[in-house]
Amino acid sequence: MTDKELIMLFDRRDEQAITELERKYGKYCRAVAVDVLKNEADAAECVNDAYLKVWDSIPPAAPEKLSAYVAGIVRNQAIDRYRKSRRQKDIPPEELLPLDALATEPAAPDRTDDAENAAEIAGMIGEYLRGIDRKKRLIFVARYYRELSVSEIAAELNVAEGTVMSTLHRTRKGLESFLKKKGASI
């Protein structure tokens, strides 16, 4: 079945469209989801959720390249599911510092100085975060690594939004001071 025929099934609201979508792109969609989630069961659920999103979006959407359209929806669903699962866990401190990974990534040949500087600063940020108390670290990481809003952080940690904002402000100032003492060019 061609992509155009498949899109016509969606346009007619024919439930066979989901079956044909699974037959044609199922393996590809699961591979995209597993690449993000690293878990077959979560990936399968994610793909099913993505199929529902495709069903809801066609029509009015009429994608030129159905495989890319579906893969984009699967990828976004997987990323959302990954972020949600990360929010629900109390992550050990050694896993809270993804910027430390920059220190081990190879630099592009034309950007060596920038990459070395970024890796050095990432290491300093990790050092600073390991040295502050747990609550401050959780708030900082939730905001700048997990990208949660102030209200989400407050609800998750059962503290006032003002407490979150003031803790973030003080932690940023402390980090800035720490980086200056270390001689980082920021």
N, CA, C and O of each residue as an XYZ file, in Angstrom:
744
protein
N       0.851     -1.176      0.000
C       0.000      0.000      0.000
C       0.897      1.240      0.000
O       1.872      1.314      0.747
N       0.554      2.197     -0.838
C       1.348      3.421     -0.919
C       0.956      4.374      0.208
O      -0.086      4.225      0.846
N       1.829      5.360      0.430
C       1.531      6.364      1.453
C       0.244      7.121      1.123
O      -0.547      7.422      2.017
N       0.036      7.428     -0.163
C      -1.179      8.159     -0.552
C      -2.429      7.346     -0.241
O      -3.425      7.886      0.242
N      -2.371      6.056     -0.517
C      -3.517      5.193     -0.207
C      -3.751      5.128      1.302
O      -4.890      5.129      1.771
N      -2.661      5.074      2.043
C      -2.757      5.026      3.503
C      -3.365      6.317      4.050
O      -4.210      6.282      4.944
N      -2.937      7.433      3.519
C      -3.487      8.723      3.945
C      -4.970      8.813      3.589
O      -5.756      9.390      4.341
N      -5.353      8.244      2.445
C      -6.774      8.236      2.069
C      -7.598      7.435      3.078
O      -8.728      7.809      3.390
N      -7.033      6.329      3.591
C      -7.730      5.563      4.630
C      -7.949      6.422      5.879
O      -9.028      6.413      6.471
N      -6.904      7.165      6.269
C      -7.043      8.067      7.423
C      -8.096      9.139      7.133
O      -8.923      9.452      7.990
N      -8.059      9.694      5.927
C      -9.035     10.727      5.557
C     -10.468     10.212      5.647
O     -11.371     10.951      6.040
N     -10.678      8.948      5.284
C     -12.020      8.343      5.333
C     -12.365      7.835      6.729
O     -13.462      7.325      6.959
N     -11.417      7.980      7.664
C     -11.576      7.504      9.049
C     -11.788      5.994      9.093
O     -12.550      5.478      9.911
N     -11.096      5.301      8.196
C     -11.160      3.845      8.119
C     -10.163      3.269      9.120
O      -8.967      3.551      9.038
N     -10.645      2.469     10.056
C      -9.778      1.915     11.098
C      -8.694      0.997     10.538
O      -7.706      0.716     11.217
N      -8.872      0.539      9.328
C      -7.849     -0.276      8.664
C      -6.552      0.531      8.499
O      -5.480     -0.050      8.332
N      -6.648      1.857      8.544
C      -5.467      2.716      8.391
C      -4.422      2.409      9.460
O      -3.226      2.373      9.168
N      -4.866      2.189     10.690
C      -3.926      1.890     11.783
C      -3.234      0.553     11.523
O      -2.023      0.429     11.711
N      -4.004     -0.444     11.092
C      -3.434     -1.761     10.797
C      -2.398     -1.658      9.687
O      -1.314     -2.234      9.784
N      -2.731     -0.927      8.642
C      -1.802     -0.768      7.517
C      -0.574      0.056      7.922
O       0.543     -0.220      7.484
N      -0.796      1.061      8.757
C       0.326      1.864      9.254
C       1.285      0.982     10.048
O       2.502      1.074      9.880
N       0.742      0.135     10.906
C       1.565     -0.795     11.690
C       2.303     -1.758     10.765
O       3.488     -2.026     10.962
N       1.612     -2.273      9.768
C       2.237     -3.221      8.838
C       3.395     -2.562      8.080
O       4.454     -3.165      7.903
N       3.182     -1.330      7.639
C       4.184     -0.667      6.800
C       5.325     -0.040      7.606
O       6.487     -0.126      7.207
N       4.998      0.588      8.737
C       6.008      1.352      9.470
C       6.204      0.910     10.919
O       6.925      1.573     11.665
N       5.589     -0.178     11.329
C       5.657     -0.616     12.722
C       7.071     -0.833     13.231
O       7.434     -0.324     14.292
N       7.878     -1.589     12.481
C       9.258     -1.866     12.918
C      10.060     -0.570     13.009
O      10.819     -0.356     13.955
N       9.878      0.280     12.017
C      10.585      1.557     11.996
C      10.188      2.411     13.207
O      11.047      3.000     13.864
N       8.899      2.472     13.493
C       8.413      3.268     14.626
C       8.949      2.730     15.948
O       9.367      3.500     16.814
N       8.936      1.404     16.102
C       9.466      0.820     17.345
C      10.960      1.099     17.483
O      11.441      1.355     18.586
N      11.696      1.053     16.374
C      13.135      1.348     16.426
C      13.373      2.789     16.881
O      14.275      3.053     17.676
N      12.566      3.710     16.375
C      12.688      5.118     16.781
C      12.409      5.257     18.279
O      13.142      5.943     18.991
N      11.350      4.606     18.748
C      10.972      4.707     20.164
C      11.998      4.034     21.071
O      12.337      4.572     22.125
N      12.495      2.866     20.675
C      13.490      2.155     21.490
C      14.779      2.963     21.568
O      15.452      2.964     22.599
N      15.121      3.644     20.491
C      16.335      4.459     20.483
C      16.288      5.529     21.571
O      17.318      5.857     22.160
N      15.114      6.072     21.839
C      14.962      7.098     22.871
C      14.755      6.477     24.245
O      15.387      6.890     25.217
N      13.867      5.479     24.328
C      13.437      4.959     25.627
C      14.294      3.820     26.166
O      14.321      3.588     27.374
N      14.990      3.108     25.289
C      15.857      1.981     25.685
C      15.077      0.870     26.384
O      15.637      0.140     27.202
N      13.784      0.739     26.066
C      12.944     -0.254     26.724
C      11.849     -0.667     25.750
O      11.062      0.167     25.304
N      11.801     -1.961     25.420
C      10.846     -2.467     24.425
C       9.390     -2.229     24.833
O       8.579     -1.800     24.012
N       9.058     -2.506     26.095
C       7.668     -2.368     26.541
C       7.215     -0.911     26.473
O       6.127     -0.616     25.980
N       8.052     -0.006     26.968
C       7.711      1.417     26.902
C       7.615      1.882     25.450
O       6.749      2.684     25.100
N       8.513      1.368     24.612
C       8.507      1.745     23.199
C       7.209      1.298     22.526
O       6.635      2.044     21.733
N       6.745      0.087     22.837
C       5.503     -0.416     22.243
C       4.315      0.462     22.643
O       3.476      0.795     21.806
N       4.248      0.834     23.916
C       3.183      1.733     24.381
C       3.271      3.086     23.687
O       2.262      3.659     23.275
N       4.481      3.575     23.568
C       4.721      4.867     22.940
C       4.249      4.851     21.484
O       3.616      5.799     21.020
N       4.558      3.777     20.775
C       4.152      3.665     19.373
C       2.625      3.645     19.268
O       2.055      4.284     18.384
N       1.973      2.923     20.157
C       0.503      2.906     20.139
C      -0.069      4.300     20.387
O      -1.024      4.710     19.728
N       0.516      5.023     21.337
C       0.076      6.399     21.590
C       0.296      7.272     20.356
O      -0.529      8.125     20.029
N       1.416      7.045     19.681
C       1.728      7.820     18.483
C       0.724      7.525     17.366
O       0.317      8.432     16.640
N       0.327      6.256     17.230
C      -0.676      5.919     16.215
C      -1.975      6.680     16.469
O      -2.623      7.141     15.529
N      -2.349      6.811     17.726
C      -3.552      7.574     18.064
C      -3.383      9.043     17.664
O      -4.312      9.664     17.149
N      -2.192      9.589     17.906
C      -1.926     10.981     17.512
C      -2.005     11.134     15.994
O      -2.537     12.122     15.487
N      -1.469     10.141     15.273
C      -1.554     10.183     13.806
C      -3.023     10.149     13.391
O      -3.446     10.918     12.527
N      -3.792      9.264     14.003
C      -5.225      9.151     13.708
C      -5.929     10.488     13.934
O      -6.768     10.899     13.132
N      -5.585     11.160     15.025
C      -6.209     12.439     15.356
C      -5.741     13.583     14.457
O      -6.445     14.581     14.308
N      -4.562     13.442     13.863
C      -4.005     14.563     13.101
C      -4.233     14.470     11.590
O      -4.103     15.471     10.887
N      -4.573     13.276     11.082
C      -4.854     13.128      9.645
C      -6.325     12.757      9.503
O      -6.691     11.704     10.026
N      -7.186     13.496      8.863
C      -6.986     14.889      8.516
C      -7.019     15.775      9.760
O      -7.410     15.282     10.818
N      -6.654     16.983      9.702
C      -6.440     17.859      8.565
C      -5.049     17.766      7.945
O      -4.863     18.185      6.802
N      -4.067     17.228      8.669
C      -2.721     17.146      8.100
C      -2.740     16.224      6.883
O      -3.485     15.245      6.836
N      -1.912     16.556      5.913
C      -1.741     15.724      4.725
C      -0.251     15.669      4.422
O       0.224     16.345      3.509
N       0.492     14.864      5.187
C       1.947     14.860      5.047
C       2.411     14.372      3.679
O       1.841     13.446      3.102
N       3.450     15.016      3.181
C       4.056     14.604      1.912
C       4.786     13.276      2.071
O       4.680     12.391      1.221
N       5.526     13.147      3.164
C       6.303     11.931      3.422
C       5.785     11.332      4.725
O       6.159     11.774      5.812
N       4.938     10.341      4.612
C       4.270      9.762      5.770
C       5.257      9.162      6.761
O       5.069      9.293      7.970
N       6.305      8.507      6.272
C       7.263      7.871      7.188
C       7.913      8.903      8.100
O       8.055      8.665      9.299
N       8.306     10.036      7.550
C       8.936     11.089      8.355
C       7.924     11.701      9.325
O       8.260     12.016     10.467
N       6.700     11.864      8.869
C       5.643     12.434      9.705
C       5.374     11.538     10.912
O       5.331     12.006     12.050
N       5.196     10.252     10.649
C       4.911      9.298     11.721
C       6.113      9.171     12.652
O       5.951      9.141     13.872
N       7.318      9.097     12.086
C       8.525      8.980     12.912
C       8.683     10.198     13.814
O       9.113     10.066     14.960
N       8.344     11.373     13.315
C       8.416     12.586     14.126
C       7.459     12.528     15.304
O       7.805     12.926     16.417
N       6.260     12.035     15.057
C       5.284     11.907     16.143
C       5.763     10.877     17.160
O       5.670     11.100     18.367
N       6.277      9.746     16.672
C       6.788      8.702     17.578
C       7.935      9.260     18.414
O       7.976      9.066     19.629
N       8.852      9.944     17.769
C      10.011     10.502     18.473
C       9.561     11.486     19.556
O      10.050     11.429     20.684
N       8.640     12.380     19.221
C       8.151     13.351     20.207
C       7.438     12.661     21.362
O       7.606     13.049     22.518
N       6.643     11.640     21.053
C       5.969     10.876     22.105
C       7.004     10.211     23.015
O       6.867     10.223     24.238
N       8.038      9.633     22.406
C       9.074      8.945     23.182
C       9.827      9.927     24.074
O      10.106      9.625     25.234
N      10.153     11.085     23.542
C      10.856     12.097     24.334
C       9.977     12.559     25.493
O      10.457     12.696     26.618
N       8.699     12.799     25.227
C       7.778     13.198     26.300
C       7.697     12.122     27.372
O       7.727     12.423     28.565
N       7.594     10.869     26.947
C       7.504      9.755     27.900
C       8.800      9.646     28.706
O       8.762      9.398     29.911
N       9.941      9.830     28.048
C      11.234      9.765     28.729
C      11.331     10.871     29.782
O      11.718     10.617     30.923
N      10.980     12.090     29.394
C      11.041     13.209     30.341
C      10.107     12.978     31.525
O      10.462     13.262     32.669
N       8.925     12.466     31.245
C       7.976     12.203     32.320
C       8.524     11.145     33.270
O       8.395     11.285     34.486
N       9.126     10.103     32.744
C       9.672      9.050     33.612
C      10.841      9.577     34.434
O      11.015      9.177     35.586
N      11.641     10.466     33.860
C      12.762     11.056     34.596
C      12.257     11.946     35.725
O      12.879     12.013     36.785
N      11.144     12.625     35.509
C      10.578     13.494     36.537
C      10.071     12.696     37.722
O      10.083     13.181     38.853
N       9.626     11.477     37.469
C       8.996     10.680     38.511
C      10.005      9.933     39.366
O       9.636      9.347     40.384
N      11.247      9.943     38.979
C      12.260      9.206     39.735
C      13.093     10.166     40.568
O      13.282     11.326     40.202
N      13.578      9.677     41.669
C      14.550     10.432     42.443
C      15.905      9.953     41.942
O      16.382      8.892     42.344
N      16.513     10.724     41.080
C      17.716     10.304     40.375
C      18.931     10.440     41.283
O      19.100     11.471     41.934
N      19.788      9.404     41.336
C      21.008      9.514     42.135
C      21.891     10.654     41.627
O      21.902     10.934     40.428
N      22.632     11.318     42.525
C      23.441     12.473     42.136
C      24.400     12.201     40.987
O      24.643     13.091     40.171
N      24.956     10.986     40.901
C      25.915     10.720     39.838
C      25.255     10.726     38.460
O      25.943     10.862     37.448
N      23.936     10.581     38.408
C      23.237     10.622     37.133
C      22.621     11.986     36.858
O      22.053     12.198     35.787
N      22.721     12.897     37.788
C      22.101     14.200     37.638
C      22.921     15.160     36.793
O      22.434     16.234     36.441
N      24.120     14.808     36.470
C      25.030     15.765     35.877
C      25.390     15.401     34.444
O      26.539     15.052     34.172
N      24.439     15.474     33.524
C      24.736     15.096     32.158
C      25.767     15.988     31.488
O      26.362     15.574     30.493
N      26.004     17.196     31.991
C      27.029     18.044     31.397
C      28.418     17.439     31.548
O      29.315     17.747     30.762
N      28.605     16.580     32.552
C      29.897     15.922     32.695
C      30.225     15.091     31.463
O      31.396     14.870     31.156
N      29.210     14.638     30.766
C      29.433     13.828     29.575
C      30.141     14.629     28.491
O      30.818     14.051     27.640
N      29.997     15.943     28.508
C      30.680     16.770     27.516
C      32.191     16.588     27.571
O      32.878     16.694     26.555
N      32.692     16.319     28.751
C      34.134     16.179     28.908
C      34.670     14.968     28.162
O      35.856     14.927     27.834
N      33.825     13.980     27.888
C      34.289     12.771     27.214
C      33.921     12.733     25.744
O      34.366     11.836     25.028
N      33.118     13.684     25.267
C      32.743     13.691     23.862
C      33.871     14.286     23.033
O      34.480     15.278     23.433
N      34.156     13.684     21.872
C      35.197     14.240     21.018
C      34.765     15.588     20.446
O      33.598     15.786     20.108
N      35.697     16.488     20.344
C      35.405     17.815     19.828
C      35.539     17.821     18.315
O      36.351     17.088     17.750
N      34.740     18.651     17.666
C      34.884     18.832     16.231
C      36.214     19.535     15.984
O      36.590     20.409     16.766
N      36.936     19.183     14.922
C      38.273     19.737     14.694
C      38.326     21.257     14.673
O      39.288     21.842     15.171
N      37.315     21.912     14.106
C      37.353     23.363     13.999
C      36.817     24.069     15.240
O      36.836     25.298     15.308
N      36.342     23.311     16.216
C      35.763     23.923     17.406
C      36.441     23.412     18.670
O      35.829     23.408     19.738
N      37.676     22.989     18.569
C      38.371     22.367     19.685
C      38.413     23.272     20.910
O      38.122     22.825     22.020
N      38.773     24.545     20.719
C      38.866     25.453     21.862
C      37.517     25.622     22.550
O      37.435     25.574     23.778
N      36.458     25.819     21.764
C      35.120     25.960     22.335
C      34.717     24.699     23.083
O      34.173     24.774     24.185
N      34.982     23.543     22.488
C      34.597     22.271     23.110
C      35.387     22.040     24.393
O      34.833     21.583     25.393
N      36.676     22.353     24.365
C      37.486     22.180     25.571
C      36.990     23.107     26.678
O      36.902     22.701     27.837
N      36.667     24.347     26.326
C      36.151     25.301     27.305
C      34.809     24.820     27.860
O      34.572     24.893     29.066
N      33.934     24.331     26.982
C      32.627     23.825     27.424
C      32.805     22.622     28.344
O      32.119     22.507     29.359
N      33.717     21.734     27.993
C      33.958     20.548     28.822
C      34.513     20.951     30.185
O      34.133     20.385     31.211
N      35.406     21.925     30.187
C      35.987     22.403     31.444
C      34.909     23.028     32.333
O      34.850     22.758     33.532
N      34.065     23.858     31.737
C      32.987     24.494     32.501
C      31.987     23.446     32.978
O      31.498     23.522     34.105
N      31.681     22.468     32.127
C      30.759     21.396     32.527
C      31.300     20.654     33.743
O      30.553     20.337     34.668
N      32.585     20.381     33.736
C      33.198     19.718     34.888
C      33.103     20.566     36.146
O      32.848     20.050     37.235
N      33.309     21.877     35.992
C      33.205     22.781     37.142
C      31.771     22.847     37.668
O      31.547     22.870     38.878
N      30.802     22.876     36.749
C      29.398     22.897     37.174
C      29.074     21.623     37.946
O      28.423     21.670     38.990
N      29.532     20.488     37.430
C      29.323     19.224     38.134
C      29.946     19.238     39.513
O      29.343     18.773     40.481
N      31.158     19.775     39.603
C      31.847     19.871     40.898
C      31.043     20.745     41.865
O      30.867     20.391     43.031
N      30.559     21.890     41.372
C      29.771     22.790     42.214
C      28.497     22.102     42.703
O      28.166     22.171     43.887
N      27.787     21.443     41.798
C      26.525     20.801     42.169
C      26.732     19.664     43.163
O      25.893     19.445     44.037
N      27.825     18.951     43.038
C      28.100     17.878     44.004
C      28.423     18.445     45.381
O      28.298     17.744     46.386
N      28.837     19.706     45.433
C      29.230     20.319     46.699
C      28.117     21.054     47.433
O      28.320     21.488     48.567
N      26.948     21.206     46.819
C      25.858     21.917     47.499
C      24.891     20.906     48.110
O      24.932     19.717     47.796
N      24.010     21.406     48.998
C      23.107     20.458     49.663
C      22.090     19.883     48.675
O      21.813     20.459     47.623
N      21.557     18.745     49.050
C      20.717     17.941     48.166
C      19.489     18.707     47.655
O      19.166     18.628     46.470
N      18.815     19.434     48.521
C      17.597     20.136     48.114
C      17.899     21.201     47.060
O      17.169     21.334     46.078
N      18.976     21.958     47.267
C      19.359     22.971     46.283
C      19.696     22.313     44.948
O      19.302     22.795     43.887
N      20.430     21.203     45.019
C      20.824     20.485     43.801
C      19.584     19.969     43.066
O      19.494     20.089     41.845
N      18.629     19.397     43.806
C      17.409     18.879     43.181
C      16.636     19.987     42.470
O      16.151     19.796     41.355
N      16.525     21.141     43.116
C      15.806     22.268     42.514
C      16.531     22.754     41.267
O      15.905     22.975     40.230
N      17.845     22.921     41.360
C      18.635     23.407     40.229
C      18.552     22.438     39.051
O      18.322     22.850     37.914
N      18.738     21.169     39.329
C      18.714     20.149     38.277
C      17.318     20.038     37.666
O      17.180     19.879     36.454
N      16.292     20.122     38.499
C      14.922     20.049     37.979
C      14.649     21.191     37.002
O      13.982     21.002     35.985
N      15.166     22.367     37.317
C      14.909     23.529     36.461
C      15.758     23.520     35.192
O      15.233     23.715     34.096
N      17.055     23.296     35.330
C      17.958     23.500     34.200
C      18.338     22.231     33.444
O      18.826     22.318     32.317
N      18.132     21.076     34.024
C      18.439     19.832     33.330
C      17.161     19.123     32.896
O      17.062     18.632     31.771
N      16.184     19.074     33.800
C      14.928     18.391     33.497
C      13.909     19.336     32.875
O      12.858     18.901     32.405
N      14.223     20.638     32.874
C      13.419     21.672     32.240
C      12.000     21.764     32.803
O      11.048     22.003     32.060
N      11.862     21.575     34.114
C      10.561     21.719     34.760
C      10.303     23.192     35.055
O      11.238     23.972     35.235
N       9.043     23.559     35.102
C       8.684     24.927     35.474
C       8.808     25.080     36.991
O       8.893     24.095     37.725
N       8.815     26.320     37.436
C       8.900     26.595     38.874
C       7.727     25.946     39.600
O       7.904     25.368     40.672
N       6.533     26.037     39.024
C       5.360     25.445     39.683
C       5.454     23.918     39.731
O       5.035     23.307     40.714
N       5.996     23.295     38.682
C       6.163     21.835     38.692
C       7.161     21.407     39.766
O       6.952     20.414     40.464
N       8.243     22.167     39.887
C       9.255     21.852     40.902
C       8.650     21.999     42.293
O       8.840     21.139     43.153
N       7.924     23.089     42.508
C       7.306     23.333     43.816
C       6.358     22.194     44.182
O       6.361     21.717     45.317
N       5.554     21.764     43.227
C       4.607     20.675     43.489
C       5.339     19.365     43.759
O       4.972     18.618     44.666
N       6.368     19.091     42.973
C       7.115     17.841     43.125
C       7.825     17.758     44.469
O       7.858     16.698     45.095
N       8.395     18.881     44.914
C       9.170     18.884     46.158
C       8.356     19.360     47.364
O       8.858     19.411     48.487
N       7.093     19.707     47.112
C       6.196     20.149     48.177
C       6.749     21.371     48.922
O       6.810     21.399     50.151
N       7.148     22.374     48.140
C       7.631     23.643     48.692
C       6.920     24.782     47.958
O       6.298     24.567     46.918
N       7.019     25.980     48.503
C       6.394     27.143     47.875
C       7.170     27.553     46.622
O       8.383     27.356     46.538
N       6.453     28.125     45.650
C       7.107     28.592     44.426
C       8.162     29.647     44.738
O       9.214     29.685     44.100
N       7.885     30.499     45.713
C       8.859     31.517     46.115
C      10.149     30.892     46.615
O      11.237     31.409     46.359
N      10.030     29.782     47.328
C      11.212     29.063     47.809
C      12.026     28.549     46.634
O      13.254     28.639     46.632
N      11.336     28.009     45.631
C      12.028     27.504     44.441
C      12.756     28.648     43.744
O      13.929     28.519     43.392
N      12.060     29.770     43.543
C      12.674     30.901     42.837
C      13.879     31.458     43.595
O      14.912     31.743     42.990
N      13.754     31.612     44.905
C      14.877     32.166     45.666
C      16.041     31.178     45.718
O      17.202     31.584     45.673
N      15.734     29.885     45.813
C      16.803     28.880     45.808
C      17.526     28.887     44.468
O      18.753     28.803     44.422
N      16.773     28.988     43.381
C      17.397     29.050     42.055
C      18.283     30.286     41.935
O      19.401     30.206     41.425
N      17.786     31.419     42.401
C      18.561     32.658     42.327
C      19.871     32.527     43.111
O      20.943     32.847     42.598
N      19.774     32.056     44.351
C      20.979     31.914     45.179
C      21.940     30.872     44.598
O      23.157     31.049     44.651
N      21.400     29.804     44.055
C      22.259     28.762     43.487
C      22.970     29.276     42.242
O      24.152     28.993     42.046
N      22.268     30.027     41.400
C      22.909     30.617     40.214
C      24.017     31.580     40.622
O      25.101     31.568     40.038
N      23.744     32.419     41.630
C      24.764     33.363     42.108
C      25.960     32.605     42.675
O      27.109     32.966     42.423
N      25.684     31.557     43.439
C      26.766     30.741     43.988
C      27.583     30.082     42.901
O      28.809     30.024     42.994
N      26.920     29.583     41.867
C      27.614     28.953     40.741
C      28.466     29.973     40.003
O      29.607     29.689     39.637
N      27.917     31.152     39.786
C      28.666     32.209     39.109
C      29.933     32.551     39.892
O      31.011     32.673     39.310
N      29.805     32.703     41.193
C      30.950     33.003     42.049
C      31.971     31.865     42.005
O      33.175     32.105     41.915
N      31.484     30.631     42.069
C      32.352     29.450     42.029
C      33.139     29.409     40.715
O      34.342     29.153     40.713
N      32.449     29.664     39.603
C      33.115     29.627     38.298
C      34.158     30.737     38.176
O      35.223     30.528     37.595
N      33.853     31.917     38.724
C      34.824     33.015     38.684
C      36.063     32.673     39.499
O      37.185     32.947     39.072
N      35.862     32.067     40.684
C      37.003     31.659     41.516
C      37.875     30.639     40.801
O      39.095     30.628     40.964
N      37.242     29.788     40.013
C      37.971     28.750     39.278
C      38.622     29.302     38.011
O      39.377     28.601     37.337
N      38.322     30.563     37.692
C      38.931     31.186     36.524
C      38.238     30.864     35.212
O      38.838     30.997     34.145
N      36.994     30.444     35.278
C      36.258     30.115     34.051
C      35.855     31.388     33.332
O      35.470     32.374     33.961
N      35.944     31.359     32.024
C      35.499     32.514     31.237
C      34.052     32.268     30.834
O      33.751     31.446     29.969
N      33.159     33.020     31.502
C      31.719     32.829     31.242
C      31.114     34.071     30.634
O      29.917     34.098     30.347
